[in-house]
């Protein structure tokens, strides 16, 4: 390839031109390799986001189950109360003894 000089610059030698073309081809190959790797990383990223969404759903379900179990266990441990009323006492109160003593005793 014969190159003519332009504006007083020396002509470009064929070996320099071949070296530049070789470097451009090498850069193009590296760029294609990087494009391939980037595409693979994008696909992997999408798969990871899908897996994360699935794991979040599973976590919510597990949290609901744990909350239900805790609620169930608490109801087993707590004494039964009927609509907010206090628990019936097994022993008579002292006030009952006081009222009995006010009543006149009929037999002596």
C-alpha atoms as a printed R data frame, in Angstrom:
    type eleno elety resid chain resno       x       y       z
1   ATOM     1    CA   UNK     A     1   0.000   0.000   0.000
2   ATOM     2    CA   UNK     A     2   1.488   3.241  -1.071
3   ATOM     3    CA   UNK     A     3   0.404   6.198   0.946
4   ATOM     4    CA   UNK     A     4   0.897   9.716  -0.233
5   ATOM     5    CA   UNK     A     5   1.893  12.397   2.197
6   ATOM     6    CA   UNK     A     6  -0.692  15.000   3.071
7   ATOM     7    CA   UNK     A     7   0.171  18.483   4.244
8   ATOM     8    CA   UNK     A     8   3.856  17.732   4.562
9   ATOM     9    CA   UNK     A     9   3.460  14.659   6.824
10  ATOM    10    CA   UNK     A    10   5.450  11.540   6.019
11  ATOM    11    CA   UNK     A    11   3.473   8.613   4.585
12  ATOM    12    CA   UNK     A    12   2.179   5.938   6.996
13  ATOM    13    CA   UNK     A    13   4.199   2.772   6.710
14  ATOM    14    CA   UNK     A    14   2.444  -0.517   6.003
15  ATOM    15    CA   UNK     A    15   3.826  -2.231   9.112
16  ATOM    16    CA   UNK     A    16   2.524   0.583  11.349
17  ATOM    17    CA   UNK     A    17  -0.869   0.330   9.677
18  ATOM    18    CA   UNK     A    18  -0.895  -3.463  10.149
19  ATOM    19    CA   UNK     A    19   0.028  -3.050  13.810
20  ATOM    20    CA   UNK     A    20  -2.833  -0.579  14.352
21  ATOM    21    CA   UNK     A    21  -5.291  -2.894  12.576
22  ATOM    22    CA   UNK     A    22  -4.091  -5.826  14.680
23  ATOM    23    CA   UNK     A    23  -4.618  -3.834  17.887
24  ATOM    24    CA   UNK     A    24  -8.100  -2.785  16.740
25  ATOM    25    CA   UNK     A    25  -8.995  -6.430  16.055
26  ATOM    26    CA   UNK     A    26  -7.656  -7.413  19.465
27  ATOM    27    CA   UNK     A    27  -9.695  -4.675  21.142
28  ATOM    28    CA   UNK     A    28 -12.789  -5.766  19.216
29  ATOM    29    CA   UNK     A    29 -12.282  -9.345  20.434
30  ATOM    30    CA   UNK     A    30 -11.894  -8.195  24.042
31  ATOM    31    CA   UNK     A    31 -14.999  -6.011  23.677
32  ATOM    32    CA   UNK     A    32 -17.036  -8.953  22.374
33  ATOM    33    CA   UNK     A    33 -15.772 -11.086  25.271
34  ATOM    34    CA   UNK     A    34 -16.770  -8.372  27.760
35  ATOM    35    CA   UNK     A    35 -20.182  -8.021  26.087
36  ATOM    36    CA   UNK     A    36 -20.702 -11.772  26.468
37  ATOM    37    CA   UNK     A    37 -19.688 -11.668  30.143
38  ATOM    38    CA   UNK     A    38 -21.928  -8.656  30.766
39  ATOM    39    CA   UNK     A    39 -24.898 -10.453  29.192
40  ATOM    40    CA   UNK     A    40 -24.266 -13.493  31.398
41  ATOM    41    CA   UNK     A    41 -24.024 -11.269  34.477
42  ATOM    42    CA   UNK     A    42 -27.321  -9.573  33.571
43  ATOM    43    CA   UNK     A    43 -29.065 -12.940  33.262
44  ATOM    44    CA   UNK     A    44 -27.580 -14.099  36.572
45  ATOM    45    CA   UNK     A    45 -28.665 -10.840  38.218
46  ATOM    46    CA   UNK     A    46 -32.245 -11.327  37.001
47  ATOM    47    CA   UNK     A    47 -32.237 -14.894  38.328
48  ATOM    48    CA   UNK     A    48 -30.950 -13.691  41.702
49  ATOM    49    CA   UNK     A    49 -33.708 -11.054  41.921
50  ATOM    50    CA   UNK     A    50 -36.332 -13.716  41.176
51  ATOM    51    CA   UNK     A    51 -34.830 -15.973  43.853
52  ATOM    52    CA   UNK     A    52 -34.793 -13.070  46.327
53  ATOM    53    CA   UNK     A    53 -38.480 -12.367  45.687
54  ATOM    54    CA   UNK     A    54 -39.296 -16.055  46.228
55  ATOM    55    CA   UNK     A    55 -37.274 -16.159  49.464
56  ATOM    56    CA   UNK     A    56 -39.041 -13.033  50.728
57  ATOM    57    CA   UNK     A    57 -42.425 -14.684  50.112
58  ATOM    58    CA   UNK     A    58 -41.260 -17.825  51.952
59  ATOM    59    CA   UNK     A    59 -39.984 -15.701  54.839
60  ATOM    60    CA   UNK     A    60 -43.340 -13.937  55.170
61  ATOM    61    CA   UNK     A    61 -45.170 -17.291  55.234
62  ATOM    62    CA   UNK     A    62 -42.774 -18.647  57.850
63  ATOM    63    CA   UNK     A    63 -43.180 -15.491  59.938
64  ATOM    64    CA   UNK     A    64 -46.965 -15.883  59.820
65  ATOM    65    CA   UNK     A    65 -46.675 -19.518  60.915
66  ATOM    66    CA   UNK     A    66 -44.340 -18.605  63.787
67  ATOM    67    CA   UNK     A    67 -46.718 -15.846  64.914
68  ATOM    68    CA   UNK     A    68 -49.656 -18.276  64.842
69  ATOM    69    CA   UNK     A    69 -47.653 -20.840  66.839
70  ATOM    70    CA   UNK     A    70 -46.702 -18.234  69.430
71  ATOM    71    CA   UNK     A    71 -50.321 -17.122  69.721
72  ATOM    72    CA   UNK     A    72 -51.441 -20.748  70.096
73  ATOM    73    CA   UNK     A    73 -48.839 -21.486  72.769
74  ATOM    74    CA   UNK     A    74 -49.724 -18.336  74.697
75  ATOM    75    CA   UNK     A    75 -53.391 -19.331  74.735
76  ATOM    76    CA   UNK     A    76 -52.430 -22.752  76.113
77  ATOM    77    CA   UNK     A    77 -50.340 -21.283  78.912
78  ATOM    78    CA   UNK     A    78 -52.673 -18.474  79.993
79  ATOM    79    CA   UNK     A    79 -55.617 -19.334  82.267
80  ATOM    80    CA   UNK     A    80 -59.017 -19.301  80.611
81  ATOM    81    CA   UNK     A    81 -60.993 -16.103  81.204
82  ATOM    82    CA   UNK     A    82 -64.567 -15.557  80.089
83  ATOM    83    CA   UNK     A    83 -64.898 -12.223  78.268
84  ATOM    84    CA   UNK     A    84 -62.668 -10.229  80.575
85  ATOM    85    CA   UNK     A    85 -64.223 -11.392  83.853
86  ATOM    86    CA   UNK     A    86 -61.926 -12.324  86.670
87  ATOM    87    CA   UNK     A    87 -61.197 -15.932  87.454
88  ATOM    88    CA   UNK     A    88 -63.591 -17.605  89.912
89  ATOM    89    CA   UNK     A    89 -62.072 -18.068  93.314
90  ATOM    90    CA   UNK     A    90 -62.041 -21.506  94.836
91  ATOM    91    CA   UNK     A    91 -61.999 -20.344  98.450
92  ATOM    92    CA   UNK     A    92 -64.603 -18.154 100.147
93  ATOM    93    CA   UNK     A    93 -63.685 -14.561 100.833
94  ATOM    94    CA   UNK     A    94 -63.326 -13.201 104.356
95  ATOM    95    CA   UNK     A    95 -66.212 -10.839 103.689
96  ATOM    96    CA   UNK     A    96 -68.448 -13.886 103.596
97  ATOM    97    CA   UNK     A    97 -67.274 -14.812 107.116
98  ATOM    98    CA   UNK     A    98 -68.031 -11.291 108.326
99  ATOM    99    CA   UNK     A    99 -71.588 -11.390 106.964
100 ATOM   100    CA   UNK     A   100 -72.204 -14.744 108.636
101 ATOM   101    CA   UNK     A   101 -71.169 -13.401 112.008
102 ATOM   102    CA   UNK     A   102 -73.700 -10.530 111.780
103 ATOM   103    CA   UNK     A   103 -76.600 -12.930 111.459
104 ATOM   104    CA   UNK     A   104 -77.967 -13.930 114.831
105 ATOM   105    CA   UNK     A   105 -77.287 -17.465 115.721
106 ATOM   106    CA   UNK     A   106 -80.484 -19.299 116.395
107 ATOM   107    CA   UNK     A   107 -79.092 -22.164 118.333
108 ATOM   108    CA   UNK     A   108 -76.898 -21.992 121.386
